[in-house]
């Protein structure tokens, strides 16, 4: 069965242009629209079976789609979404994208089983998002961008946040600063690593040899990567973790090896999850507005459903939260 990607390839245009053309969007010229329609006809491309019958009946349900339903990061975010959906008399349905194309999450998107979706899962492809998003079925993307009229992207200023954290460590006298991250191809890693590297370059420092990435953004990965760093010897004076969960895993590894935080090594996290203030030492971290981001995502869903105009992209600021896991170097 032909896909929207096949149509784009035959017509020599982008996937988003195909999406616009098939939905008769005035952004696409008549000539391009004809070219797309001809390619779709030759390939016998059919839009999703329910697409021509979009949303005649509202489900009064919004979906939030995540890669993994576990993890403390989601609690405040979901709270922000839920309070808005409840105020509108809608239900909130959470589902996982495990299984990718065969997942329940993809079925909810392509078969329009809800009235709109908030997507955090990076394994939901751009093609599926473009196929699914319509005026009657808005999609809000968190932590990545897709160009479509009915897709709104909300990102946190990850680069600025990590740049700010690295600068703080440098101001505290640290010159050997490692960076421990998760999946190297994720946009979160790319943006946060970029902020770390830009701060070090600004001060004439080289962080490349101290850049580590592997696995998932969770405690287990932070624990194992910290153990690997310890085993290499020549421990840095400070470590930046791409999120708080990994930093907490790192604290466990340091305790096991008798390495004291922050007197032996200073550490900084990212996210400011609730647990960050309760671990010992309390974690210095970059706070992202989780509740506010969730509430904004939900508000945007309803604004689009109600025919109101919205921006296609929002970037929210971060803030450095100082606690006890960083010590000033006096040497």
URNORZI-V524342 format. One record per pair of residues at least 24 apart in sequence whose ideal C-beta (glycine too) atoms are under 8 Angstrom apart, sorted by the first residue. I is the first residue (numbers start at 1). J is the second residue. Records with the same first field share a line. If there is no record, write none. Layout:
I = J + J
//
This chain:
1 = 46
2 = 40 + 43 + 44 + 45 + 46
3 = 45 + 127
4 = 45 + 127 + 130 + 131
5 = 127
6 = 43 + 45
7 = 36 + 39 + 40 + 43 + 45
10 = 39 + 42 + 43
11 = 35 + 36 + 38 + 39
14 = 147
15 = 126 + 127 + 130
16 = 130 + 146 + 147 + 148
18 = 130
19 = 130 + 131 + 133 + 148
20 = 148 + 149
22 = 47
23 = 134
25 = 149
27 = 149
47 = 131
48 = 110 + 111 + 112 + 131 + 132
49 = 111
50 = 110 + 111 + 112
51 = 112 + 131 + 134
54 = 112 + 134 + 136 + 137
55 = 112 + 115 + 134 + 136 + 137
58 = 115
59 = 113 + 114 + 115
60 = 89 + 90 + 91 + 115
61 = 90 + 91 + 92 + 93 + 114 + 115
62 = 90 + 91 + 92 + 93 + 114 + 115 + 116 + 117 + 118 + 298 + 301
63 = 92 + 93 + 94 + 95 + 105 + 108 + 109 + 113 + 114 + 116 + 117 + 118
64 = 92 + 93 + 94 + 95 + 117 + 118 + 119 + 120
65 = 94 + 95 + 96 + 97 + 105 + 108 + 109 + 117 + 118 + 119 + 120 + 121 + 124
66 = 94 + 95 + 96 + 97 + 120 + 121
67 = 96 + 97 + 98 + 120 + 121 + 122 + 123
68 = 96 + 98
69 = 94 + 96
71 = 218 + 245
72 = 244 + 245 + 273 + 274 + 275
73 = 243 + 244 + 245 + 271 + 273 + 290
74 = 120
75 = 273 + 274 + 290
76 = 274 + 290 + 291 + 294
77 = 290 + 291 + 293 + 294
78 = 294
79 = 291 + 294
80 = 290 + 291 + 292 + 293 + 294 + 295 + 296 + 297 + 298
81 = 118 + 294 + 295 + 297 + 298
82 = 294
83 = 295 + 298
84 = 294 + 295 + 298 + 299 + 302
85 = 298
88 = 302
90 = 115
96 = 121
97 = 121 + 123 + 124
100 = 124 + 125
101 = 125 + 128
109 = 139
112 = 137
115 = 301 + 305
116 = 140 + 301 + 304 + 305
118 = 142 + 294 + 297 + 298 + 301
122 = 186 + 187
135 = 304 + 307
136 = 305
138 = 300 + 301 + 304 + 305
140 = 297 + 300 + 301
142 = 293 + 297
143 = 187 + 188
144 = 187
145 = 313
147 = 312
149 = 312
150 = 304
151 = 312
152 = 300 + 304 + 310 + 311 + 312 + 313 + 314
153 = 312 + 313 + 314
154 = 293 + 296 + 297 + 300 + 313 + 314 + 315 + 316
155 = 191 + 313 + 314 + 315 + 316
156 = 288 + 289 + 293 + 315 + 316 + 318
157 = 315 + 316 + 317 + 318
158 = 188 + 191 + 192 + 195 + 270 + 318
159 = 191 + 192 + 194 + 195 + 198
160 = 195 + 317 + 318
161 = 192 + 195 + 270 + 286 + 288 + 318 + 320
162 = 191 + 192 + 193 + 194 + 195 + 196 + 199 + 240 + 242 + 270 + 286
163 = 195 + 196 + 198 + 199
164 = 195 + 199 + 286 + 318 + 320
165 = 195 + 196 + 240 + 268 + 270 + 284 + 285 + 286 + 320
166 = 195 + 196 + 199 + 200 + 240
167 = 199 + 202 + 203
168 = 268 + 284 + 320 + 322 + 326
169 = 238 + 240 + 266 + 268 + 326
170 = 199 + 200 + 203 + 205
172 = 238 + 266 + 326 + 327 + 328 + 329
173 = 328 + 329 + 330 + 331
174 = 236 + 237 + 238 + 266 + 329
175 = 205 + 237
176 = 210 + 236 + 237 + 238
177 = 205 + 207 + 210 + 236 + 237 + 238 + 239 + 240
178 = 207 + 210 + 211 + 212 + 229 + 236 + 238 + 239 + 240
179 = 207 + 210 + 211 + 212 + 239 + 240 + 241 + 242
180 = 212 + 213 + 222 + 225 + 226 + 229 + 239 + 240 + 241 + 242 + 246 + 250
181 = 211 + 212 + 213 + 217 + 241 + 242 + 246
182 = 213 + 214 + 215 + 216 + 217 + 218 + 221 + 242 + 243 + 246
183 = 213 + 215 + 216 + 217
184 = 213 + 214
186 = 217
188 = 217 + 242 + 243
189 = 213 + 242
192 = 242 + 270
193 = 242
196 = 240
210 = 236
217 = 242 + 243 + 245 + 246
218 = 245 + 246 + 249
219 = 245 + 246 + 248 + 249 + 252
220 = 249
221 = 246 + 249
222 = 246 + 247 + 248 + 249 + 250 + 253
223 = 249 + 250 + 252 + 253
224 = 249 + 253
225 = 250
226 = 250 + 253 + 254
227 = 253 + 256 + 257
230 = 254 + 257 + 259
235 = 259 + 264 + 265
236 = 265
237 = 265 + 266 + 329
238 = 265 + 266 + 267 + 268 + 326
239 = 265 + 266 + 267 + 268
240 = 267 + 268 + 270
241 = 267 + 268 + 269 + 270
242 = 270
243 = 269 + 270 + 271
244 = 269 + 270 + 271 + 272 + 273 + 275 + 276 + 283 + 285
245 = 271 + 273
247 = 276 + 283 + 285 + 325
248 = 275 + 276 + 279 + 283
251 = 279 + 283
261 = 325
262 = 324 + 325 + 326 + 327
263 = 327
266 = 325 + 326 + 327
267 = 325 + 326
268 = 325 + 326
272 = 321
276 = 321 + 323
277 = 323
280 = 324
281 = 323 + 324 + 325
282 = 323 + 324 + 325
283 = 323 + 324 + 325
284 = 320 + 321 + 322 + 323 + 324 + 325 + 326
285 = 320 + 321 + 323
286 = 318 + 319 + 320 + 321
287 = 318 + 319 + 320 + 321
288 = 316 + 318
289 = 316 + 317 + 318
292 = 316
//
